[in-house]
Amino acid sequence: MSAAIQAGKSRRINLTAVLVEGRALVALAIIIGIFSLLSPKFLMPANLIIMTRHVAMNAIVSIGMLMAILHGGIDLSVGSTVGLSGVVAGYLLSGMNLPQLGMVAYPAVWVVVLVAIGVGALVGLTNGLLISRLNMAPFIATLGMYYAARGLALVVSNGMTFTKLEGNAALGNTGFVSILAARPFGIPAPIWVMIAFAILFSILLNRTPFGRWLYAVGGNERAAKLSGVPVKKVKTLVYVLAGVSAAVVGLLLTADLPAATPRAGELYELNAIAAVVIGGATLSGGRGTIRGTLIGAFVFGFLVDGLVLVGVSIFWQQFIKGAVIILAVAVDEIQRMIHKRRTVDKIA
């Protein structure tokens, strides 16, 4: 009898574990089902493309955020980096005033893109060095950069929005909007970029030594260091990757508007954290996947757009988004308890 009871308990634990581990997919299916019933427009192809484009912006930032969270850190500056990189691109495209030389420079589009991405990488590098070399807490270092990067965006733009991004054919700086806001095969560019990022970062995490090092650092930093893992380099690089991801979104958002505003990217850091957590990553580090992060981004994005589509009050939208994040973290804790219980049962 005791064996049967034990087997029943084991089956219940296994079933619960499967449901918990697949929570993001279950949540996505529920969201799609509910909103498709509440609004016939929800599953229309045009609306799905619009929602997926919104998801893509958050998903790209979330992939960068996953890098930071995997090592047990966090990056609160990604939203500000989105705004700063976009403003830098807008400033260069609208003409870079050089009073010392008595001229206004109009860089080519490829130069603008490289400089903007370089700005994101520099922000990430600064975060990484503060955290890896000065042992600053990731929360504090990136919180400071959150304000610093947003402040720089306001300084560069003087609080204004750059709108003249079309360029001039005579100057050779045209094509920014047409390239980054293009729709190859009818699919918006951000979606293609999201797919490319997902593939590249999946290879990085699963097929390279860096990926193994990153999971090792997140699982047990001291043990990883004793095993010869270059912990400081890994920490620095994850924030560079997060900064580059945010900068790419800054460029895409600027081309999509098309305008460069210093307020762009606000709350992106919180949405990215939500997507990563909903996707199954743990904030303590060492666990999380690109696949889960993408699903988490779709859950959060479809939820937000669905609430807007059915006319839910903005106040209730905030409440529901917060409740979903809390629920995701609560389920993560349940998963950890299940794993701990199964480990204890095996030992016993």
N, C-alpha and C positions, 0 to 999 in steps of 0.2 A: 504493500500500500504506500509506504513511504517513497519507494522508487517511482511509483506512478505520479505521486504528488510532486516529486522533484522534477520529473519529466514535464509535467504540466506547467510548472513554474518556468522551466527552461524555455518551453515553447512560447510562453507569454513574453518572456524577456526578449527572445529573438524576434518575435513579431513586432514588439515595441521598438526594438533597435532598428528594424528595417523601416518602420514608419518615420522614426525620428531622423534617420540618415537621409531619407528621401523627402524631407519636409518641404524643401524648396519647390520641387516638382509638384508635390501635392498642392501646395499653396498656389502655384501658378495655374494648375488645372482648375482649382476652385474659383480663383479670380476670373479666369476666362469664362467659366460656366456661368457665374453669377451675372457678370456684366453683359454677356451675350444675351441673357434672358431679359435684363433690364433695359437694354438699348439695342435695337436691330442694327445700328450703325457700328457697333463695337467691332464686329468681325468683318466689316467691309474692307476689301483690299486696300483702298486709299487710306482708310483710318489706321489699318495695321502698319502700313509703311510709315505714316506720321508718328505713331507711337514707338515703332522700332527705331526711328531716327532719334527720338528723344532718349530712348533707352541707350542707344549707342554712345551718346555724349557721356552719360553717367557711367556706362560700362568701361569705357577707355580709362577714365579717371579711377574707377574702382579696381581695375587691373593693377594700376600703379599703387593704389592704396593696399592691395593684397600683399605686394612685395614688402611694404613696411610692416604690416601686421604679422606676416609670417615669421619675422625675426623677433616678434614680441613687442614691437613699437607701434607707432601711429604717425600719421602725417596730417596735421590740421591746416597746413599751408597750401594744399593743392587747389582749393577754390580761389585763393588770392593769386596763385601762379597762373591760373586760367585767365584771370583779369589782366595781370601784368603782361603776359606774353601777347595777348590780344591787343593791348594798348600799344606795345612796342611795334607790333606789325602795322597797326593803324597809323602810328606816327611816321614810320618809314615810308609807307605807301602814299601818305598825303604830303610828303616832302619834309626832309630833315634839314632844319634851318642850321646853317653853319656861319654865324656872324663873323667869326674870325677870318674866314676865307671869302666873305661877302657873297655867299652863294647858298642855294637850296638844293640838296642832293636828293635824287629819286633812285634808290637802288632797284635792281632787277628783282622780280618776284622770288626767284630761288634764293637770293641773298636775304630777303625779308624772312622767308621761311626758316632758313638756317639760323639767322640771328634770334628769332623768336624762340626756336627750340633750344638754342644755346642759353637763352635767358632762363628757361625752365630748368635746364641741366645745372646752371650755376646756382639757382635757388636750392635745388636738391643737393648739390655738392656742399653748399654751406650747411644745410641741415645735417648731412651725413658727417661732416667733419666735427661739428659741434657735439654730435651724439657719440661718435666713435673715438674722437681724440680727446675731447674735454669731458667725456662721460656725463654730459648733460642728459637729463631725462627727455625722451622723445616728445612727450607732451609739452614740456616747457619750451624746448628748442623750436618746435614747429609752431607753437602758439605765438612765440615772438616773431617768427617769420610770417605768420598769418597777417599780423599787423604791418610788418615792415614791407612785405610785397604789395599789400593793398595800398599802403601809403605811397610807395614808389609809383604805382599805377596812377594815382591821383596827381602826383608831382609831374610825371611825364605828360599827362593829358591836361594838366591844370584844371582837373575836374570836368573837362568837356568830353564830348563824344566825337570821335573821328568818323565822318560819313563819306568822304570822298576817297573811295577805295578802288575806283574803276581804273585808275592809272591813265597814262598818256602813251599812245602808240609811238609817238615821236621820241619818247624817252625810254622806250623799251621796258616799261614796268607794268604792262597790262596783263590780265589773265588770272589775277589772284582769285577774284570772286568766281569767275567761270570755271576754274580748275577745282577749287576746294568746295564749291557748291554745286558741282556737276552731278548728273544722275546717270552713270553708266548702266545700260540695260534697264533703265527706269528705276534703279535703286540709288537713293541718295549716297553721296560720298562718305558721310560718317559711318554708315552701315558697313561699307567695304573696309574702311579703316578699322572698325571694331573687329571684323573678321580677321584682318591681317594681324592686329595686335594679339588676338586670342591665339592664333596659330604660333606666332613668334614667341610669345611668353610661355605657351605650353611646352614648346621645344626647350626653351631656356630652363624651365623648372624640372622637366622630366628627362631631358637628354644631355644635360651638361653638368660638369662638376659644380658649377655655381648653384644650380638648383639643389643638389644634394647638400651642399654646404649651408644653404639658406634654411632648409628644413632642420638640419642638425643644430644650427645656432638657435632657432626658435624652440626646438625640443629641449635642449640643455646646453646653454652657452658655455659653461665651464668645461663640460665634457668635450664639446666640439673644439674648444681651444686646446685642450690637452691632446686631442687627436690630430692636431696640426692644421686645423681649418683657419684660414686667414680672417678671423672674425671682424677685425676693423675694416678690412677692405670690403667684406660682404655687407656690413652695415652701411658703409658709405655708398656703395653702388645701388643698394635698394632705394635710397632716397633720390639718387640721380635718376633712376628709372621712373620713380613717382613724379619727379619734376618734369621729365620729358613727356610723360603721358599727359600731364596737365597742360603743358605747352601746346601739344598737338590739338587738344580739345579747344584751347584758346584760339588757335588758328581757324579751326573748323567753325566755331561759334561766330567768330568775326566775319567769316565769309558767308555764313548762313543768314546773318541778320539783314543786309551786310552793313556792319558798323562796329566800331571798337569803342566800348565803354568801360571805364575803370570799375564799374560795379558788376561786370560780367563774372560769372562763376560763384556768386554768393550762395552759400549753403551746399555747394558741390561736395565739400569735404564730409558733411554729415550724410548726404545721400550715398556717397561712396562707402562710408563705414557701414551704413545700413545694408547696402547690397552685399558687401563682403560677409557680414555676420549672418544675414539671411541665407547666404549661399553655403553656410556650414563652417566657415573659418572660426577659429577661437582667438579671442583677443590676447590670450596669454602666449600665442605663437606656436609654430610647429605644425599647424594643421590648416589646410585650406587648398582649394584648387581653382584653376581658371574656369573650368566648367561650372563649378558651384557658384563662383562669383558672377558669371554671365547669367545664370538662372536667377540669382538673387537680384541682379539689376533688372531683369524682365519682370520679376515679381513686384518690385518696388515701382518701376516705371508704369506697368500696366495698371497697378492699383491707383496711382496718382491720376493718370489720364482717364481711367474709368470713373473715378469719383467726379472729375470735372465734367465728363460726358453726360453723366446722369444728373448733374446739377446739385451735387452735395455742397453744402455751405463750406466756405473756406475755413471756418472755425472748426467744423467737424473733420475736415480733411486733416488738419494738424493733429487733432486728437487720434484719429485712426492711424496715421503714419507712426505716431509715437507708440501706440498700442502694439502695432505690428513689430516694431523694433524690440520692444520689451518682451513680446512673445517669442521672438526669434532667440534672444539671449536666454530666456527661461528654458526653451526646448534644448538649447545647447548644454545648459547645466544638467538637464535630465539625461541627455546623452552621455555626459561625463560620469554621472552617477551609475548609469546602466553599465558602462564600460568598467567602472571600478568594481561593481558588484559581480560582474562576470569574471573579472580577474581573481577576486577573492574566492569565488566558487571553485575556480580551477585549482587554486592553491589548496583549498580544503579537500 
